[in-house]
Amino acid sequence: MSVQPTSRVPAARRLPKNDAPLRPERDFVLYWMVAARRARSNFGLERAVELARELEKPLVVLEALRCDYQWASARHHAFVLQGMRANRDAFAKHSVAYLPFVERERGEGKGLLLALAKRAAAVVTDDYPCFFLPRMVARAAERLDVALEAVDSNGLLPLAATNATFPTAYAFRRHLQKTLAPHLAALPKADPLARVALKPLTKLPSEITKRWTPANDALLAGEPRELAKLPIDHTVGVVDLEGGTPVAERALKAFLERRLVDYAEKRNDVAASAASGLSPWLHWGHLGAHDVYRAIATRQEFTPEQVAKSASGKKEGWWNLPAHVEAFLDELVTWRELGHVFCRHEPRYDDYATLPEWARRSLAEHARDRREHVYSRDELERGETHDRLWNAAQGELLATGRMHNYLRMLWGKKVLEWSPSPEEAFERLVHLNNRWALDGRDPNSYSGIAWCFGRFDRPWAPVRPIFGCIRYMSSENTRRKLRVEEYVEKFEPRRVRAVQGRLL
């Protein structure tokens, strides 16, 4: 028995990962939640609910957290755990068996998916184009004897609606302008479990829960004593920002009500930033792009028919909405999804060698240029350079897990300028961002890093030392354009360390 073709979830978002059949004689449908870690606006969960209803089976949701992924830390773990706690509470309101499993030692989770899948009539998971997740899902597909389907909830445009990378945001925007409108009318259900009667599962199989004990309340609450027991990097400490869909939805509401109106004019203003700040929740799947779009469309009384029919590639006038709304949608849709598409079609998205040929050539021509300042990776990580503005940007990352959007670009450009080679600068930025940023290890993060080296950009004049024809940015120009004094005082790394009472 094959996966049924009838589904409300668009076919472009459903990717069969193996040739195994459905197993209707088995006990339940399994949703293996790995990227869209939420119970709302989630095509993967919606598809799993469909199959559970069609097969008249209970639904089991497995959300697991490994301890051995690269850059695993107390910071990332606490954020994810808070999201798991929110998911546990959401699923408890419905007839869904939820298994939150957190590894307490390396390899502890090995075999869990296979054990659940042996009792599953079907397995649904998330399609995500980045980090270790594609490899993990591919390996699972080879081992499972039951149908495994990956579902794309990443963005407004299904990844399957593209067949190659795009060199610039302009080129991708033209593609969106030609293809996106029909997909805006095919949104996931806001609440896939609303008014759904699923066959209940009174409890998970005891042979499963005895070997793989669900995370307890204290761990899901992120209590320090429980978190400290995990074999992860505890030098990257927990921050104040909380994970989970309820917190993400409050942050979205606050942005739309208070800051969106100033987005076009003030999002680069360090002193009064109008940026959304939503990227950590978007990265961890606690909030979906469809949630954000739906909220905006509701407030603006927007319908897909309003989208301009011409594919000019221009930002302005595409959505036929106020300028501040269009500016934000361009970041949410064009720039964010440009990174997802690149990761889907370029497996080496995190490799310097995949930068544009013109950029690598220009940087190579200037690789031996004299550098007035050269810092080690450790000096950069501690924020110990001659540049107080750069140090403050690094201090914000260390202290909060985030960095002001505009300064993030400057941050990357200066690492290129202060590293022994452009290749080493690229590696340093990947490490610093992925270790400390709550939205690291994300397609959009890799896009931002690579943009500093010319990806999605064009050659710029004049040709400069070290940079060649790569776009140049300086702290001096930034200071002239923006009010940064208060920011520098607040996030100077030594001040941050004194406040937090420990070395970062």
Beta strands, then each sheet from edge to edge (+ up, - down):
strand 1: 14-16
strand 2: 28-33
strand 3: 59-65
strand 4: 96-102
strand 5: 120-126
strand 6: 148-151
sheet 1: 1+ 6- 5- 2- 3- 4-
end
